[in-house]
């Protein structure tokens, strides 16, 4: 082959070596350049350097994501999915978002093909196919690239306002938006439901309901303060911040004011609070400065109420006060004392008064009282009813199945209907033409929503209605006729049982029993109800066992017709009660309603509770014996309640600072 004698010349021209610099009569930038080789320089850099670096970068990112997944695992919703969907963005916003996302995916795929196709696609499909694919990717990349730029600008216009930097963003960034660590990072609108701000107020509990006026939150407590050794504080908080606003959000504070129960009252620029000693204080709502105070009793628990230019207040020791407000103080203009029916002591009052129709309504230990002028006529007639929701318009956005929560008798009919609401929550009325179906519950339901539960089956499930692409559910429990029994060998708690989330099946001695563990929050007392509260004339029986840890022992028991039979560990006794808060039976019949009974931990016992409703009262009888031994003929405890609770659901009761167990639960008709 004879070499081209001009090769060296044209190489010099392309490389723009000094001897080959040309000249032309045209004047301008690079007009003397015959061959521009800068494009080849970029191609060489892309082939020799960039592709390798890009491959390592993408591979490294993929490996990092995989490693993070292995170490961190799935980031799950703590409480699981609720099953409800909330429309957070308008249709146009969602369309713009998906349009941008689809363009991004398309450009990413075509770009990766153009970058790595020579090494990945070409060996697989061959040069002819690769040429077609690469050409199509290039044309598509060039065509949709400008559209992607427009869509990104549109997204910025739509969402930038809610993404502007605010206080608290640093916390979000340092936690990687919540993927670092186990806590959730607040993200404002784009993570709705998350905590917006927090304020460290007390080292212990806060029982006072806050009062919100505009963007200011007023709150108080009577426990130890977080930053001073004093007890109690009233504080005004600027609610416009985010994140931890303990330092930045405080407007003012009033220290050493112990308000542990009564909620503040705001009126006309003044904040009224009642401390635990029943002193009424008036504070300047803007500065927190004390304006005046006056005493209204001895024990403050309820919250003051403003009406007719006066403050109405109830004190624990049965007193109702009317306080007239003045510019420099207050005057008690009326005091009413409420006594127990026997007249021996004051009736305790813990609730706030209600002021309406020219009367003061007060709920007390002795009952509900209306205070006012007895001769004045009642003026409540003709007052307008509370406004109802406006009638909806447009297409349904939400459905509701009514009734929503049902306890049914097996074999009886329950009629459901579908109600619709528009996008603003306004009612559109009952709807026809819904499709009905059952989930987890056996029975029949027709096209009109008439449901009939299967005969003699205890069960729970859902009734589902679908209409126009929307759906709604109702929860149904149905109960058949007695007897009922369960031994937990299925490894599951009966779905129709109500409450008792701390009770769960657990393996023991090759089978399953029901276990209740101590509560992490220290609230160890829980109950399960096993049927409707209309039941009467039955007997509940179960095997139960308690454990022991040092001096901690549990209480275990059964519930029948509103009565509880309690096997108490620390007291080593049996107790029958109608209401735990009152202990009425043990006060009226101390020897009958509470009897000594020694029992051992880690030993199974059988308990039986029978309630008979009679014409002159209710006979409650219980017995307990060691499982595996003969049932005693005599009842261990028996009490006659003259108040006659006539019905109530069967249930299981447990106070569990340590583990307790149940098995072989049955409910039978009295014989």
SEVEXTI-734339 format. One record per residue (C-alpha): residue in one letter; y, x, z. Coordinates in steps of 0.2 Angstrom, whole numbers. Layout:
<atoms>
rest;c2;c1;c3
a;Y;X;Z .
...
</atoms>
This chain:
<atoms>
rest;c2;c1;c3
x;0;0;0 .
x;17;7;-5 .
x;29;4;10 .
x;45;-5;6 .
x;59;8;5 .
x;72;-4;12 .
x;62;-7;28 .
x;72;5;38 .
x;88;-2;31 .
x;84;-20;36 .
x;78;-15;53 .
x;94;-6;56 .
x;104;-21;51 .
x;94;-33;62 .
x;95;-21;77 .
x;114;-19;73 .
x;113;0;74 .
x;130;9;72 .
x;127;16;54 .
x;122;-2;48 .
x;137;-11;54 .
x;144;-21;40 .
x;161;-27;35 .
x;168;-43;27 .
x;184;-50;22 .
x;181;-65;34 .
x;189;-63;51 .
x;181;-70;66 .
x;168;-67;81 .
x;152;-59;74 .
x;157;-62;56 .
x;150;-44;52 .
x;133;-49;59 .
x;121;-51;45 .
x;105;-55;55 .
x;107;-62;73 .
x;92;-56;83 .
x;97;-64;100 .
x;84;-78;97 .
x;70;-66;96 .
x;75;-57;112 .
x;74;-74;121 .
x;57;-78;113 .
x;51;-60;118 .
x;57;-63;136 .
x;49;-81;137 .
x;32;-74;130 .
x;32;-58;140 .
x;40;-62;157 .
x;45;-81;160 .
x;28;-89;156 .
x;19;-78;168 .
x;32;-80;182 .
x;32;-99;179 .
x;14;-100;180 .
x;14;-91;197 .
x;27;-102;203 .
x;19;-118;199 .
x;2;-112;205 .
x;10;-106;221 .
x;18;-123;224 .
x;2;-132;221 .
x;-7;-121;233 .
x;6;-123;246 .
x;5;-142;244 .
x;-14;-141;246 .
x;-13;-130;261 .
x;0;-142;269 .
x;-12;-156;266 .
x;-26;-147;274 .
x;-16;-142;289 .
x;-6;-158;291 .
x;-17;-171;284 .
x;-11;-188;279 .
x;5;-194;286 .
x;0;-212;291 .
x;11;-227;297 .
x;8;-227;316 .
x;5;-245;317 .
x;-3;-248;300 .
x;4;-258;286 .
x;11;-275;292 .
x;6;-284;276 .
x;24;-289;273 .
x;35;-283;259 .
x;54;-282;260 .
x;65;-281;245 .
x;77;-267;249 .
x;85;-264;232 .
x;92;-275;218 .
x;82;-277;202 .
x;94;-267;192 .
x;93;-253;204 .
x;74;-253;204 .
x;75;-253;185 .
x;86;-238;184 .
x;75;-229;196 .
x;59;-232;186 .
x;67;-229;170 .
x;73;-212;176 .
x;56;-208;184 .
x;47;-212;168 .
x;58;-201;158 .
x;56;-187;170 .
x;37;-188;169 .
x;38;-188;150 .
x;49;-173;149 .
x;39;-164;162 .
x;23;-166;152 .
x;31;-162;135 .
x;40;-147;143 .
x;24;-140;151 .
x;15;-142;134 .
x;28;-133;125 .
x;28;-119;138 .
x;10;-117;141 .
x;2;-125;126 .
x;-2;-109;117 .
x;-13;-104;132 .
x;-20;-121;137 .
x;-20;-133;122 .
x;-22;-121;108 .
x;-39;-114;113 .
x;-46;-132;116 .
x;-39;-142;101 .
x;-37;-128;88 .
x;-21;-123;78 .
x;-20;-138;67 .
x;-20;-151;82 .
x;-9;-140;92 .
x;4;-139;79 .
x;5;-158;78 .
x;5;-159;97 .
x;18;-146;99 .
x;29;-153;86 .
x;28;-171;93 .
x;32;-164;111 .
x;47;-155;104 .
x;54;-170;95 .
x;51;-181;110 .
x;59;-168;121 .
x;75;-167;111 .
x;75;-186;109 .
x;73;-192;127 .
x;82;-177;135 .
x;100;-185;133 .
x;93;-202;139 .
x;87;-193;155 .
x;104;-186;158 .
x;112;-203;156 .
x;100;-211;168 .
x;103;-197;181 .
x;121;-200;180 .
x;118;-219;183 .
x;107;-215;198 .
x;121;-205;205 .
x;133;-219;203 .
x;121;-232;211 .
x;115;-222;226 .
x;127;-208;230 .
x;138;-219;242 .
x;123;-221;254 .
x;118;-203;252 .
x;134;-195;258 .
x;132;-182;272 .
x;133;-189;290 .
x;130;-184;307 .
x;112;-182;310 .
x;107;-176;293 .
x;104;-158;300 .
x;90;-166;310 .
x;83;-174;295 .
x;83;-157;285 .
x;76;-147;299 .
x;61;-159;300 .
x;58;-159;282 .
x;62;-178;281 .
x;49;-180;295 .
x;34;-171;287 .
x;36;-156;299 .
x;30;-161;316 .
x;24;-179;322 .
x;41;-187;324 .
x;50;-198;312 .
x;68;-192;306 .
x;81;-206;304 .
x;87;-207;286 .
x;99;-222;287 .
x;98;-235;273 .
x;84;-226;264 .
x;72;-227;279 .
x;76;-244;286 .
x;69;-249;303 .
x;71;-231;310 .
x;82;-227;325 .
x;100;-225;319 .
x;106;-218;335 .
x;101;-214;353 .
x;111;-212;369 .
x;104;-204;385 .
x;110;-215;399 .
x;98;-215;414 .
x;83;-205;420 .
x;74;-221;424 .
x;73;-238;417 .
x;88;-249;410 .
x;86;-267;414 .
x;103;-273;409 .
x;106;-281;392 .
x;120;-273;382 .
x;135;-282;376 .
x;142;-278;359 .
x;160;-280;354 .
x;165;-275;337 .
x;158;-257;336 .
x;158;-254;354 .
x;142;-256;365 .
x;144;-259;384 .
x;129;-255;395 .
x;126;-251;413 .
x;112;-246;425 .
x;109;-242;444 .
x;97;-227;443 .
x;100;-208;443 .
x;112;-202;429 .
x;106;-189;417 .
x;120;-177;419 .
x;127;-180;437 .
x;118;-183;454 .
x;127;-200;456 .
x;118;-216;455 .
x;123;-229;442 .
x;136;-230;428 .
x;145;-242;416 .
x;148;-234;399 .
x;156;-239;383 .
x;148;-232;367 .
x;155;-230;350 .
x;141;-238;339 .
x;146;-230;322 .
x;138;-214;325 .
x;120;-208;321 .
x;107;-197;329 .
x;109;-192;347 .
x;127;-198;351 .
x;126;-194;370 .
x;140;-182;369 .
x;149;-188;354 .
x;148;-207;356 .
x;154;-210;374 .
x;171;-218;374 .
x;173;-220;393 .
x;162;-220;409 .
x;163;-228;426 .
x;152;-218;438 .
x;144;-223;454 .
x;144;-241;450 .
x;126;-248;453 .
x;123;-262;440 .
x;104;-263;439 .
x;101;-281;433 .
x;117;-291;429 .
x;123;-289;411 .
x;142;-286;407 .
x;154;-300;402 .
x;168;-296;390 .
x;183;-307;388 .
x;201;-304;383 .
x;200;-286;384 .
x;192;-285;401 .
x;174;-281;405 .
x;167;-290;420 .
x;152;-283;429 .
x;142;-287;445 .
x;134;-273;455 .
x;118;-274;465 .
x;128;-279;481 .
x;135;-294;472 .
x;153;-286;470 .
x;162;-293;454 .
x;172;-279;446 .
x;185;-281;432 .
x;186;-265;421 .
x;199;-262;407 .
x;187;-263;391 .
x;197;-250;382 .
x;198;-236;396 .
x;186;-241;409 .
x;199;-241;423 .
x;195;-253;437 .
x;208;-268;438 .
x;201;-276;453 .
x;185;-281;462 .
x;180;-295;474 .
x;164;-299;483 .
x;153;-314;478 .
x;138;-314;489 .
x;125;-300;495 .
x;112;-298;481 .
x;117;-297;463 .
x;104;-301;450 .
x;111;-314;437 .
x;124;-312;424 .
x;142;-319;425 .
x;147;-333;413 .
x;164;-337;407 .
x;170;-355;403 .
x;186;-364;405 .
x;196;-349;411 .
x;184;-346;426 .
x;169;-336;429 .
x;153;-345;435 .
x;140;-334;445 .
x;124;-337;454 .
x;119;-326;469 .
x;101;-323;474 .
x;103;-331;491 .
x;105;-348;484 .
x;124;-348;481 .
x;134;-354;466 .
x;152;-347;464 .
x;167;-352;453 .
x;179;-338;452 .
x;197;-342;445 .
x;204;-327;436 .
x;222;-321;439 .
x;232;-307;431 .
x;230;-295;446 .
x;214;-302;454 .
x;202;-316;457 .
x;200;-331;469 .
x;184;-340;473 .
x;188;-358;472 .
x;172;-366;475 .
x;155;-361;483 .
x;139;-372;482 .
x;123;-368;492 .
x;106;-373;487 .
x;92;-375;500 .
x;73;-377;499 .
x;67;-394;501 .
x;63;-391;519 .
x;81;-386;522 .
x;75;-370;532 .
x;81;-357;519 .
x;91;-354;504 .
x;83;-356;487 .
x;83;-340;478 .
x;92;-339;461 .
x;89;-325;448 .
x;95;-334;432 .
x;113;-336;426 .
x;121;-353;426 .
x;123;-364;410 .
x;140;-373;408 .
x;140;-388;398 .
x;146;-407;398 .
x;157;-404;413 .
x;142;-398;423 .
x;134;-382;430 .
x;116;-381;427 .
x;106;-369;438 .
x;87;-365;438 .
x;82;-360;456 .
x;66;-357;466 .
x;68;-375;472 .
x;70;-383;454 .
x;83;-386;441 .
x;100;-392;448 .
x;115;-400;439 .
x;131;-397;449 .
x;147;-407;446 .
x;156;-424;450 .
x;142;-437;453 .
x;154;-451;448 .
x;159;-443;431 .
x;151;-450;416 .
x;140;-439;405 .
x;150;-434;390 .
x;136;-425;380 .
x;133;-440;369 .
x;140;-438;351 .
x;142;-419;352 .
x;137;-411;335 .
x;120;-404;334 .
x;119;-385;331 .
x;121;-381;313 .
x;105;-379;303 .
x;102;-368;288 .
x;110;-373;272 .
x;99;-380;259 .
x;93;-366;247 .
x;95;-364;229 .
x;86;-355;214 .
x;68;-350;214 .
x;57;-347;229 .
x;58;-329;236 .
x;47;-332;251 .
x;33;-344;257 .
x;28;-350;274 .
x;12;-359;278 .
x;14;-373;292 .
x;7;-373;305 .
x;7;-354;305 .
x;-4;-352;321 .
x;-18;-364;324 .
x;-32;-366;337 .
x;-44;-379;329 .
x;-59;-388;335 .
x;-74;-384;324 .
x;-77;-399;312 .
x;-60;-407;314 .
x;-47;-407;300 .
x;-31;-397;300 .
x;-17;-401;287 .
x;-7;-386;280 .
x;8;-387;269 .
x;18;-373;260 .
x;37;-372;263 .
x;48;-361;252 .
x;64;-351;255 .
x;76;-343;243 .
x;81;-325;243 .
x;94;-328;257 .
x;82;-337;268 .
x;88;-354;265 .
x;75;-368;265 .
x;69;-375;248 .
x;57;-388;256 .
x;39;-391;255 .
x;30;-386;239 .
x;16;-393;229 .
x;3;-386;218 .
x;-1;-371;229 .
x;-19;-363;227 .
x;-28;-362;244 .
x;-41;-350;250 .
x;-50;-344;266 .
x;-52;-326;272 .
x;-63;-322;287 .
x;-66;-340;292 .
x;-79;-352;286 .
x;-76;-370;281 .
x;-68;-379;267 .
x;-50;-382;261 .
x;-45;-393;247 .
x;-30;-392;234 .
x;-19;-401;246 .
x;-21;-389;260 .
x;-33;-400;271 .
x;-44;-387;281 .
x;-60;-391;290 .
x;-68;-378;300 .
x;-87;-375;300 .
x;-97;-385;313 .
x;-102;-376;330 .
x;-95;-359;325 .
x;-82;-349;335 .
x;-72;-339;322 .
x;-55;-333;317 .
x;-47;-329;300 .
x;-33;-333;288 .
x;-28;-348;277 .
x;-19;-341;262 .
x;-8;-351;250 .
x;-2;-344;233 .
x;11;-351;222 .
x;22;-343;208 .
x;16;-326;212 .
x;20;-327;230 .
x;8;-329;245 .
x;9;-333;263 .
x;-4;-334;277 .
x;-8;-344;293 .
x;-20;-338;306 .
x;-34;-349;312 .
x;-45;-349;327 .
x;-59;-362;328 .
x;-71;-366;342 .
x;-87;-375;342 .
x;-95;-385;357 .
x;-102;-376;372 .
x;-112;-366;376 .
x;-105;-349;370 .
x;-111;-332;374 .
x;-109;-314;368 .
x;-116;-297;373 .
x;-106;-286;362 .
x;-121;-278;353 .
x;-113;-280;337 .
x;-100;-267;342 .
x;-86;-279;340 .
x;-75;-290;351 .
x;-76;-308;345 .
x;-61;-311;333 .
x;-57;-328;340 .
x;-53;-320;358 .
x;-34;-320;362 .
x;-25;-305;369 .
x;-33;-290;378 .
x;-30;-276;366 .
x;-35;-264;379 .
x;-52;-271;380 .
x;-64;-263;367 .
x;-83;-262;364 .
x;-90;-245;370 .
x;-108;-238;369 .
x;-118;-237;385 .
x;-136;-235;389 .
x;-141;-237;370 .
x;-131;-253;368 .
x;-113;-259;368 .
x;-103;-267;382 .
x;-84;-271;384 .
x;-74;-258;391 .
x;-56;-258;398 .
x;-48;-241;400 .
x;-32;-237;410 .
x;-16;-240;401 .
x;-6;-225;396 .
x;10;-234;401 .
x;3;-238;419 .
x;2;-257;415 .
x;-16;-259;420 .
x;-17;-278;422 .
x;-23;-288;406 .
x;-32;-304;402 .
x;-42;-311;388 .
x;-43;-329;384 .
x;-59;-335;375 .
x;-55;-353;370 .
x;-41;-367;369 .
x;-32;-371;385 .
x;-37;-390;383 .
x;-55;-385;390 .
x;-61;-393;406 .
x;-77;-395;416 .
x;-86;-379;412 .
x;-93;-363;420 .
x;-89;-345;415 .
x;-102;-331;419 .
x;-102;-312;415 .
x;-109;-295;421 .
x;-96;-283;427 .
x;-95;-266;433 .
x;-80;-255;440 .
x;-79;-236;442 .
x;-69;-226;454 .
x;-58;-210;454 .
x;-53;-203;471 .
x;-45;-218;479 .
x;-41;-228;464 .
x;-52;-243;462 .
x;-51;-258;450 .
x;-50;-277;451 .
x;-61;-287;440 .
x;-63;-306;437 .
x;-65;-322;427 .
x;-53;-336;423 .
x;-58;-354;422 .
x;-46;-369;420 .
x;-30;-359;426 .
x;-39;-352;441 .
x;-44;-333;443 .
x;-59;-326;453 .
x;-54;-309;457 .
x;-66;-295;464 .
x;-54;-283;472 .
x;-59;-265;474 .
x;-47;-258;486 .
x;-47;-273;497 .
x;-66;-276;495 .
x;-65;-295;494 .
x;-65;-310;483 .
x;-50;-320;480 .
x;-46;-336;471 .
x;-29;-339;465 .
x;-20;-352;454 .
x;-5;-341;450 .
x;-4;-323;454 .
x;15;-323;457 .
x;14;-337;470 .
x;-3;-335;478 .
x;-1;-353;484 .
x;-20;-355;488 .
x;-21;-340;499 .
x;-6;-346;509 .
x;-12;-364;510 .
x;-30;-359;513 .
x;-31;-341;519 .
x;-49;-341;525 .
x;-56;-351;510 .
x;-47;-343;495 .
x;-50;-325;501 .
x;-66;-319;508 .
x;-73;-301;512 .
x;-85;-294;499 .
x;-91;-276;499 .
x;-96;-270;482 .
x;-100;-252;475 .
x;-93;-243;460 .
x;-105;-239;445 .
x;-115;-254;450 .
x;-117;-270;439 .
x;-114;-286;447 .
x;-115;-304;440 .
x;-100;-316;443 .
x;-100;-335;440 .
x;-84;-346;442 .
x;-86;-365;441 .
x;-71;-377;441 .
x;-74;-396;444 .
x;-59;-408;442 .
x;-60;-422;454 .
x;-49;-437;457 .
x;-41;-429;473 .
x;-40;-411;467 .
x;-49;-397;459 .
x;-65;-389;467 .
x;-66;-370;463 .
x;-82;-361;467 .
x;-87;-343;463 .
x;-102;-332;467 .
x;-106;-313;464 .
x;-122;-304;466 .
x;-130;-288;460 .
x;-137;-289;443 .
x;-156;-290;442 .
x;-157;-298;458 .
x;-160;-317;461 .
x;-145;-328;460 .
x;-140;-334;478 .
x;-141;-353;481 .
x;-124;-353;490 .
x;-107;-351;483 .
x;-99;-335;489 .
x;-82;-343;489 .
x;-76;-361;488 .
x;-59;-369;489 .
x;-52;-386;486 .
x;-35;-386;477 .
x;-26;-403;480 .
x;-13;-400;466 .
x;-27;-402;453 .
x;-25;-391;438 .
x;-35;-401;426 .
x;-38;-389;411 .
x;-36;-371;405 .
x;-44;-358;394 .
x;-59;-347;400 .
x;-55;-329;401 .
x;-58;-312;408 .
x;-46;-303;420 .
x;-45;-285;424 .
x;-34;-272;433 .
x;-40;-255;427 .
x;-32;-239;435 .
x;-50;-233;431 .
x;-63;-239;418 .
x;-70;-256;420 .
x;-85;-264;410 .
x;-91;-282;405 .
x;-106;-288;397 .
x;-116;-304;394 .
x;-101;-316;394 .
x;-105;-335;393 .
x;-97;-351;395 .
x;-107;-367;398 .
x;-104;-385;402 .
x;-105;-390;421 .
x;-121;-398;425 .
</atoms>
